[in-house]
Amino acid sequence: MATRVDPTLMDELKAYGAVGIEKCFNCGNCTASCPLANDEHPFPRNLIRFAQMGLKDKMLESTDAWQCYYCGDCSVTCPKAAEPGETMMAVRRWLTAQYDLSGHAAKLYTSEKALVITILRVVVTTLLLFILLHVFGIARVETDRVAVNTFAPVIWVWLFVMAHFIYLGWRLVKNSLFMSRSILRSTLGQKKIPLSVYISELKTFLIHYFSQKRWRDCNDEQAYKFWLKHLLFTTGYVTMLALIVAFLWWFQTDNIYPIYHPQRWLGYYATIVLVVFSIDFLLGRRKKQDQFHRFSQPSDWLFPAFVLAGAVTGILVHIFRYLGADNPGWAWPTYIMYVIHVVAMIVMLDSEVGIGKWTHMIYRPLALYLESVKKRAIEVSPPLESLAPAD
């Protein structure tokens, strides 16, 4: 089958942040300096070559962009200052947009106007839902005491959260399925991969999702520190996500619990981790001292910024609620902060799940899982000569 060539691919990648890609003359220094590259996955060199030749399908079939953790060594050693590390980052943005067939991700990555409109749309929609709850008498404002569950009944909030989570989850599943089909379509030609192979290799996805351990293989002290920060950040984020999605009925309460109650400590742990490391990530992007922070797209700021906003407003709601236990003057500050908190969290999810930086937590381990599936499928597949008809 003929290979399709897209002569606009390199220019398209520039819109996603591929600075200097046209300077590359494929010397291979970047691949030689990368501790994660090997003969089977000679990145960044191979992906840059695909881009220069317009081989879009080859890029979609490759998992190499997701195997790069951007330590920056390739950019440091590049003799032409072609910034291969940032090209790999741009390819990840581009791939994320390709997986989203709605085209919404592409707009968010390449248009600041589309990004602002999306945020405003989600803010207005969320505020309208709060207004409707009060217009129809489902919720009401208590000013003689702080009553969050009267202002925003937990069952209605939880139903909205679950509906929203299912919608975003389905969008992410669709994108992941497209990614999987793109990567696996060349494996074993037209032969079907056995279901047992997919099941047996699931451990690869789980190991890399929860540990992101390949980060440590960068053989760089800075990379190890960033891996540890990312791991702690992920534990805080997953904890908070579980409290909101699965246990909101327990987490959003008007009860005043003692300091040793597990609800408080789980919330405190998640808040501290999210605040500390989201600030650290934002400062890194602001200072641009690290190689992987030298270039930033607007989309790179969204996730840590909204996580910080959600964590800070969340803990303020908690503080105001406890202060309001004996002082009704804290009622309105609590309700206003609660609305800001919900808006920040929903905007973050709508602009990130399936289309932004958030997706890297899924696509990276998924790519490594699919590589394992491909290798295992080749191992269990009978050789081609055994499939030939007998004389």
N, C-alpha and C positions, 0 to 999 in steps of 0.2 A: 504494500500500500504506500502511495506517495506521501511524503512528509510535507505538510502545509507550512508555508513560511509567511510570517506577518512582519513586514518591513517597519511597521510602526511600533513594534513591541518595546524597543529600547527607549523611545520617546515616552511611551506610556509609563514605563517604570520610573522615568524621571519625575513624573507627576506624583509618584508615591514616595519620592525621596532619594532616588538613586543618583546621588551627586558624583560626578566624575566617572561614570561608567564608560563614557566614550573614550577616556584616556587609556583604558586597559589594553595592553597588547599581548595578553595571555602568556606572560613569562612563567607563571606558576609559583612565584615566591609566596603568594598568599596561601596556597594549598600546602606548600612545604612547611610553612610556619604554624599551621593549624594542628593542634594536638588531637583534634577529633576527626580530621579528614583521613581517608585511607584510599587504597586503590579502587575500591568499590564505590566510594563516595568522595571524589576529589574536588570538594568545594573549597572556596568560592569559585575557583577557576571555571568549572564546568557550567555553572549556572550563568556566569557572566558571558561565557561563549554562546550558550543557548540564546540569551537575550540579544547579543549582537547579531546573531544569525536569524533572529525572528522565530525561533523554534518554541512556540507557545505550548504546543502539546507536550513536548519534552519536559518543559518546566512544570506542567501540571502533573505529569507522571512521577516526577522526582520528589523524594522526601528530604532532599539535602538542606533546603532552607530551614526546615524544622529541626534539623540535627545541629545547626549552628546556634551557639549560646552567646555570641557576640562578645568574646573576650577582648577583641580589638587588635590582636597580634597581627592579623593579616593587613590591616590598614597601616600599622606602624612600619611594617617591612616592605610595603608597596613602593617600588622605585619611581612610580609615576603619580603618586598621590591620588590614585583612582578611587580610594575609599571603598575597598571591597566589602568591609564589614557593614557599612551603611547600605551598600547594594543588597546584601543579604537581608537586612532589615526591611528594605523597600520591597523585596520579593515576597517576604512574609505578609506585608500589607496587601500587596497585589494578589497573592494567593487567597487571602481571606476574602477579598472582594470578589474573586472569581468563584469561590465556593457559594457565595450568596447570589443566587440567580435572580433575585428581585432587583438587583442593581442598587439597593439602598446603601450597602457598604461602600461601594465605589464612590457614591456621592459624598458620603461622610468623610472619606479619606482624601478626596481631591477638591472639595468645595467647603470653605469655611462658612459660606452663606447657608448651605444645606445643613451644616452642623448646627448653626444658630437656630435655624427654623425648626429643626427636629427637637432641640432642647425646649424651645418656647412652646411647641405643640404639646409636648409631654407635660410641661408645667401647667399650662392652661387646662388640659384634660384632667389632670389630677385635682386641681383646685375646683373644677366644675363638679367632680364626683363628691368632694366634701360638701359643697353647697347643696347638691341634690339630697344628700343624706339628711341635712337639716331642713330643707324645704318640705320633704315628705314625712317629717316627724320621726324618722328612724333614729336620728341622733339629736341631742340638745346640749345647750351650754349651761353648765352649773357654775355659778360664780361664788357661791358660799363655801365652796370647797373645791379641791382639785379632783376631778373625776374624768380621767382620760377615757375610760370605757363607756362613759355616757356621751362624751364629745365625739368619740369615734368607736362605736361598738365593735368589740374584738371579733365577733363572728362575721360581721360584714367586711371588716378589714381583712380578715383571714381568707374569706371567700374571694375577695378581689386579688389578694396576694397569690392564692393558688391558681386562679384563672390566668393571671399574668404570668406566673411561673410556667404553667403548662404551655402557654402560647410561645414564650421565649424558648422553652425547652424544645418544642417542636421545630422552631426555626433553626435551632442549633443542630438538632438531629438531621434535618434536611440538608444543611450545609455539610455536616460530617459525612453523610451518605454520598453526596456529590464528590467530596474529597476522596473518599474510599474508592469509589468507582474510577475516578481519574487515575489514582495511583495503581490500582490493581488491574486495569484493563489490558495491560500488555503482558500480564503474568500467564504463562502456559498457553498463550494463544487464546483459543476459544474454549478451552477445557474449564470445567467448573471446579472451583476450590471446595473440597469437602468441608461440611459444617464442623466436623471434629477438629479441623485445623484452626478454625476461628476460635473455638472454645478452648483448645489446649494452649493457645498463645495469649489468652486474656490476661494471664499473670504479668505479661510484659507491660500492658497498658497500666495495670494497677500499680506495679512497682514504680514506673516512671512518673505516673500521675502524682503519687504521694511523696516521692523522694526527689524527683528531678535530678537524679544522682549523676547524670552525665555532665552536669555543670562542674562537678569536682574534678572531672577528667581533663579540664582545661589546664591543669598543672600550673595554676597561677594563684597566688595568695589572695589577690583581689577578687578573682572569680569565685574562690571558696567562700569568701566573706559575703559576696553577693548571693551565692547559693543559700547560705545560712539565713540571710535576711529574707530572701524569697520564701524559704521553707516556713519560717516563723510567721511571715505575713499571710501565707496561705492557710496556716492553721487558724489564725484569727479570723480570716475571711470565711472559711468553711464553718467555723463555730457560729459566727454571727448569721450566716445564711441558714444554717440549720435551726437556730433559735427563731428566726423570722418565718421561715417556710413551714417547718414541721412542728414547732412548739410555740407558735405565737400566742395560742390560748393560755399558755403557762407564762410566757415571757412578758406579754403586755397585760399588766394587772394593776389594780388600784391598791392591792395589799402592800403594807409596809413590812418588808422582811428584815430579819436581823442580819448583821454584817456577815455571819458565817453561812448564810443560805446559799445553796449552789447556784440559784438563779442569778444572784448578784455577782458571784465570783466568775461564772462563765461570761457574763456581760462585761465585767471589768477586764478580764484577760483579753477578750476580743477587742475591746475599745483601746486598751493600752497598746497592743501590738499594731493595730491598724493605724492609730494616730502616729506612733513613733516612726514606723517604716514608710508610711505614705509621705510624711514630712521629709524623711531621708531621701526618698525617690525624687520628690519634687525639688529639693535643694540640689541634688545631683544634676538634674536637668538644668537648673538655673545657673549653677556654677560652671558646668561644662568642663570640669577638670578630668573626668574619666573619658577614655576613648569612646565608649559606647554612649556617652551623653553629649558628645560634641555636636550632634545634629538631632533635632527633634521636630516632629510634625505635631500639629495641634492634637491629633488623636493620641499621642504619647502622654499628654498631660491629663487627658480626661479621666482615666481610670483612677490614678492616685488622688486626683483633686476631688472627685465625687466620693471616693471612699473616705477621705479625710472629712469632707463636709458631713457625710452620713454618720461617721463615728462621733464627731464633735457634737452635732445636734442631738444625737441619740443619748449621749451621756448627760447633756444639759437637760433634756427632758427628764431623765432619771433624777438629777440633782433638784430640779425645780419641783418635781413631784414629792420628793421627801421633805423639801423645805415647806411645801404647801400642806403638809400633814396637819400643822397647827396654825397656818396662816393662809386664809383664802385669797390674799392679795397675789399669790403666786398662780392663781387659776389661769388668767389670760396669758401670761408669759409661757406657761406650760403648753397651752393649746397652740399658741402661735409657733413655738419651737417644734411641737409635734408635727404640724403641717409642713414646716420647712424640712424636717427630717424625712418625712415620707416622700416629699417632692424630690429631694436630693437622691434618695435611694432608687426611686423609680426612673429618674432621668439617667442615672448611672447604668442601670440594667438595660434600659431601652437603647442606649447608645453604645453599649459594650457587648452584650451577650450575642454571640453569633457574628458580630461585625467589627469588634474592636480589640483592644489589648487583652481583654478578659479571655478571649478565645484561645490565646496561646496556651493557657492552662489545659485546654482540651486537645488542641491540634498537635502540640509537641508529642505528648505520649501516644496519641492516636497514630501519628506518623511512624513512630518507632514500633508500635504494635503491627501496623500494616507491613512494615519491612520484615518483621518476624513471620508474619503470615505468608508472605511471598517466599521466603527462604524455606519454610516448612512445607509449603505446597510443592515446591520443586523437589524436595527430598522424598515426599511420599508419592509423587507422580511417576508412573511407569515411563521408562525411556521410550522415545518416539518409535524406535525400531520394533518394540514389543507390541505397538499398536497397529503395525502393518498387517494386512491380511495374509494368511498362509497361502503358499503356492498350491 
